[in-house]
């Protein structure tokens, strides 16, 4: 069931009400009793679930986990000489 935000134009009282879509709109203020209770226009809230979303996979700067082991080089890097170059 959606949550609707209401505000009274007379006294400024506001309240969030859990209502069915088929329920009638509230018109009488719960605080002052005047018929000035109006439904407010608010942003809809939603939650992204699963993988593939920026919030769940890419926010930390890491690639999403695919379930495979990371690739390791099959050959070792060429060894470097520990002796200093003899330059004259």
VENFEN-V390800 format. One record per residue. RES is the residue in one letter. OMEGA is omega in whole degrees, 0 to 359 (none if undefined). Layout:
BEGIN
res = (RES | RES)
omega = (OMEGA | OMEGA)
END
This chain:
BEGIN
res = (X | X | X | X | X | X | X | X | X | X | X | X | X | X | X | X | X | X | X | X | X | X | X | X | X | X | X | X | X | X | X | X | X | X | X | X | X | X | X | X | X | X | X | X | X | X | X | X | X | X | X | X | X | X | X | X | X | X | X | X | X | X | X | X | X | X | X | X | X | X | X | X | X | X | X | X | X | X | X | X | X | X | X | X | X | X | X | X)
omega = (180 | 176 | 181 | 177 | 178 | 177 | 178 | 178 | 183 | 186 | 179 | 179 | 178 | 182 | 172 | 185 | 176 | 184 | 170 | 177 | 182 | 179 | 178 | 179 | 177 | 180 | 181 | 180 | 179 | 182 | 184 | 177 | 181 | 181 | 182 | 180 | 183 | 176 | 181 | 175 | 181 | 178 | 178 | 177 | 177 | 184 | 179 | 180 | 179 | 182 | 178 | 180 | 178 | 184 | 185 | 188 | 193 | 184 | 183 | 180 | 179 | 176 | 179 | 179 | 181 | 178 | 179 | 179 | 179 | 181 | 177 | 180 | 181 | 178 | 178 | 179 | 180 | 181 | 178 | 181 | 179 | 181 | 179 | 178 | 178 | 178 | 181 | none)
END
